[in-house]
Amino acid sequence: GKHQRTHALGGDKSSWIIGRGPAGVDIAIGNPRISRKHAEVTSQGPLLFLNDLGSTYGTAMNKEKLEAKSPVELVNGARFRFGGLPELYVYREPVEEEEEPSSPPVEAEVTGTALAE
């Protein structure tokens, strides 16, 4: 597929809303199959979790439909879709670099790819 866009998950935030938007969401997917507030990514310490917020058409990770309001841990390379749309999103953990021993901010990204299926 073709790389569409990358969404960085980091900075001072600890949660990101994925939804139809454009208002009130951090990652907007402008499609009627996407609920206004469809899913949320939250950080808990070094871990990130994906939670479907009770969306109409659901969220799937690694081809398995997620249970609404039941967060699942994001692992490097996890693939997910929102609303049954063909666009595939892949979670990538940041590349580790030599850092000071202090706790660096959590930085991660979600990459959206359109696949022809």
Order of alpha helices (4+ residues) and beta strands (2+ residues): beta-beta-beta-beta-beta-beta-beta-beta-beta-beta-beta
